[in-house]
Amino acid sequence: MPSFEEELTRMIRKQPSDLYILPHDRYYQLSLAIKGTLLPFKQVTRDYGQRFISYLKYCANMAVSEHRRPQLGAFRFTYARQKINLRLSSVGDYQGRESLVIRFIYPLNDIRFNFLVPHQWEILQKYRQQRGLILFAGPMGAGKTTTMYQLARQLLPKQIVLTIEDPVEIDHPGFIQLQVNELAGMDYESLLKLGLRHRPDVFIIGEIRDSQTAAMSVQAALSGHLVLGTIHARNAYGVVSRLQQLGIDSYYLQQVLTAVSYQRLIPLVNGEQAILCDLLNRHQFSDLLNDTKKGGMSDEWAKALQQAVENGEITENTARQYQQG
């Protein structure tokens, strides 16, 4: 039986985003989330699973003897001379059986990054030069944070980049990275105010989730900063509606909103994944603000999927699956 450190190394070699250690009646199931799919890694005995959880909790300075109450922890693990951050969450079920989930946070240089339509990356780079507010929407695991980080890191070292996240998802030594801690009074709004005093050139906002954060993001963009952020919306058109719901006046939207990108990670026939974006620019917002019924995916989205099918990059079934975003 490999040591716990060797077990963790074997898992990280597969580049998972998450590890799930889940109890069953007579065993523990270890599963890895890889490229958006949860895959079984191995089954272990109840005793081994509990000892593995205890080892990981010890590394993360969590209470090893507490098996029922929810706990959070974190630690760094060295693999191939790279420091990988691990975020841990544990909880016990009604029978006292403990489960543990780990999110792996890799250095930005180790993250694979490619677009289904390559020129979309060039378009995003041009939007970045215009300053203002650039927002990204899409489900969890769609690569939004990776896209924002890749856009911002090209500005180093000539510009200062400050990130505010809950939690920090990617480690980058060139950024000032702040993490939300509401128990300590460090929410998005207060950290944005603090960030403005640091006079960065670029903000990365992990999530615009309330009216205060939306207003502060707009204020930062109006004052000349480049602001990259994520927001919950079902498509690119929905981003504008969501900002209006959060109290942002249409006048200010036209002033600061540079671009919107709704994106998904599309599975390719070669087993890899690629980002596909549905992009809107500031010239499209005026018509959109006057057409509240506009929604769904753009014609360009459908064309990109069809072209990928014709190029042999994705299957017809995949194109149908992602047709509505």
Backbone hydrogen bonds, N-H to C=O, Kabsch-Sander energy under -0.5 kcal/mol:
donor,donor_aa,acceptor,acceptor_aa,energy
7,E,3,S,-2.5
8,L,4,F,-2.3
9,T,5,E,-2.1
10,R,6,E,-2.3
11,M,7,E,-1.7
12,I,8,L,-2.6
13,R,9,T,-1.8
14,K,11,M,-1.7
15,Q,12,I,-2.1
17,S,33,A,-3.3
18,D,33,A,-0.9
19,L,102,I,-2.3
20,Y,31,S,-2.9
21,I,100,L,-2.9
22,L,20,Y,-0.6
22,L,29,Q,-2.4
24,H,27,Y,-2.8
28,Y,44,V,-2.8
29,Q,22,L,-2.9
30,L,28,Y,-0.5
30,L,42,K,-2.8
31,S,20,Y,-2.4
31,S,29,Q,-0.6
32,L,39,L,-3.0
33,A,18,D,-2.4
34,I,32,L,-0.8
34,I,37,T,-2.9
37,T,34,I,-1.5
39,L,32,L,-3.2
39,L,37,T,-0.6
41,F,30,L,-3.1
42,K,30,L,-1.8
44,V,28,Y,-2.6
46,R,26,R,-0.7
49,G,45,T,-2.8
50,Q,46,R,-2.4
51,R,47,D,-2.2
52,F,48,Y,-2.6
53,I,49,G,-2.3
54,S,50,Q,-2.2
55,Y,51,R,-2.3
56,L,52,F,-2.3
57,K,53,I,-2.7
58,Y,54,S,-2.3
59,C,55,Y,-2.1
60,A,56,L,-1.4
61,N,58,Y,-1.5
62,M,57,K,-2.8
64,V,62,M,-0.9
66,E,63,A,-1.1
67,H,65,S,-0.7
71,Q,90,S,-2.2
73,G,88,L,-1.9
74,A,60,A,-0.8
75,F,86,L,-1.7
77,F,84,I,-2.7
79,Y,77,F,-0.5
79,Y,82,Q,-2.7
82,Q,79,Y,-1.9
84,I,77,F,-2.9
84,I,82,Q,-0.6
85,N,105,I,-2.2
86,L,75,F,-2.9
87,R,103,R,-2.4
88,L,73,G,-3.1
88,L,86,L,-0.5
89,S,101,V,-2.0
90,S,71,Q,-2.3
91,V,99,S,-1.8
92,G,68,R,-2.4
93,D,97,R,-2.2
96,G,93,D,-2.3
98,E,96,G,-0.6
99,S,91,V,-2.7
100,L,21,I,-2.0
101,V,89,S,-2.5
102,I,19,L,-2.6
103,R,87,R,-2.6
104,F,17,S,-2.2
104,F,102,I,-0.5
105,I,85,N,-3.3
105,I,103,R,-0.5
106,Y,104,F,-0.6
108,L,171,D,-1.3
110,D,107,P,-1.8
111,I,108,L,-1.5
112,R,110,D,-0.5
116,L,275,I,-3.1
117,V,275,I,-0.6
120,Q,117,V,-2.3
121,W,118,P,-1.2
122,E,118,P,-0.8
123,I,119,H,-2.0
124,L,120,Q,-2.2
125,Q,121,W,-1.9
126,K,122,E,-1.7
127,Y,123,I,-2.3
128,R,124,L,-2.1
129,Q,125,Q,-1.0
130,Q,126,K,-0.5
130,Q,127,Y,-1.6
131,R,128,R,-1.2
132,G,225,H,-1.0
133,L,256,V,-3.3
134,I,132,G,-0.5
134,I,227,V,-2.9
135,L,133,L,-0.5
135,L,259,A,-2.0
136,F,229,G,-2.5
137,A,261,S,-2.7
142,A,139,P,-1.3
147,T,143,G,-2.3
148,M,144,K,-2.3
149,Y,145,T,-2.6
150,Q,146,T,-2.5
151,L,147,T,-2.2
152,A,148,M,-2.3
153,R,149,Y,-2.7
154,Q,150,Q,-0.8
155,L,152,A,-2.0
156,L,153,R,-1.2
158,K,155,L,-0.6
159,Q,155,L,-1.3
162,L,202,V,-2.8
163,T,176,I,-3.1
164,I,204,I,-2.9
165,E,178,L,-2.1
166,D,167,P,-0.8
171,D,106,Y,-0.8
172,H,170,I,-0.5
175,F,172,H,-1.5
176,I,161,V,-2.7
177,Q,175,F,-0.8
178,L,163,T,-2.9
178,L,176,I,-0.6
180,V,165,E,-3.0
181,N,186,M,-2.7
184,A,181,N,-1.1
185,G,182,E,-1.5
186,M,181,N,-2.6
187,D,185,G,-0.9
191,L,187,D,-2.4
192,L,188,Y,-2.3
193,K,189,E,-2.1
194,L,190,S,-2.3
195,G,191,L,-2.8
196,L,192,L,-2.1
197,R,193,K,-1.0
197,R,194,L,-0.6
198,H,194,L,-0.9
198,H,195,G,-0.7
199,R,196,L,-1.0
201,D,160,I,-1.9
202,V,160,I,-2.3
203,F,226,L,-2.8
204,I,162,L,-2.2
205,I,228,L,-3.3
206,G,164,I,-3.7
206,G,204,I,-0.6
208,I,230,T,-2.9
209,R,207,E,-1.0
214,A,210,D,-2.3
215,A,211,S,-2.6
216,M,212,Q,-2.4
217,S,213,T,-2.3
218,V,214,A,-2.2
219,Q,215,A,-2.4
220,A,216,M,-2.4
221,A,217,S,-2.1
222,L,218,V,-2.7
223,S,219,Q,-1.6
224,G,221,A,-1.5
225,H,220,A,-2.0
226,L,201,D,-2.1
227,V,132,G,-2.7
227,V,225,H,-0.6
228,L,203,F,-2.9
228,L,226,L,-0.5
229,G,134,I,-1.9
230,T,205,I,-1.4
231,I,136,F,-1.9
233,A,231,I,-0.5
239,V,235,N,-0.7
239,V,236,A,-1.1
240,V,236,A,-0.7
240,V,237,Y,-0.7
241,S,237,Y,-1.1
242,R,238,G,-2.4
243,L,239,V,-2.2
244,Q,240,V,-2.0
245,Q,241,S,-2.3
246,L,242,R,-1.5
247,G,244,Q,-1.6
248,I,243,L,-2.2
249,D,247,G,-0.6
253,L,249,D,-1.9
254,Q,250,S,-2.2
255,Q,251,Y,-1.2
256,V,252,Y,-2.4
257,L,253,L,-2.2
258,T,133,L,-2.2
258,T,256,V,-0.9
259,A,133,L,-1.3
260,V,280,L,-2.4
261,S,135,L,-2.6
262,Y,278,D,-2.2
263,Q,137,A,-2.4
263,Q,261,S,-0.5
264,R,276,L,-1.9
266,I,264,R,-0.7
266,I,274,A,-3.5
268,L,272,E,-3.0
269,V,313,E,-2.6
271,G,268,L,-1.7
274,A,266,I,-1.9
275,I,114,N,-2.6
276,L,264,R,-2.4
278,D,262,Y,-2.6
279,L,277,C,-0.6
280,L,260,V,-2.4
282,R,258,T,-1.3
284,Q,281,N,-1.9
285,F,281,N,-0.6
285,F,282,R,-0.7
286,S,282,R,-0.6
288,L,284,Q,-1.5
289,L,285,F,-2.8
290,N,286,S,-0.9
291,D,288,L,-1.3
294,K,291,D,-1.6
302,A,298,S,-1.3
303,K,299,D,-2.3
304,A,300,E,-2.3
305,L,301,W,-2.0
306,Q,302,A,-2.3
307,Q,303,K,-2.5
308,A,304,A,-2.0
309,V,305,L,-1.8
310,E,306,Q,-2.3
311,N,307,Q,-1.9
312,G,309,V,-1.4
313,E,308,A,-2.5
314,I,308,A,-1.1
319,A,315,T,-2.0
320,R,316,E,-2.2
321,Q,317,N,-2.2
322,Y,318,T,-1.9
323,Q,320,R,-0.9
325,G,322,Y,-1.7
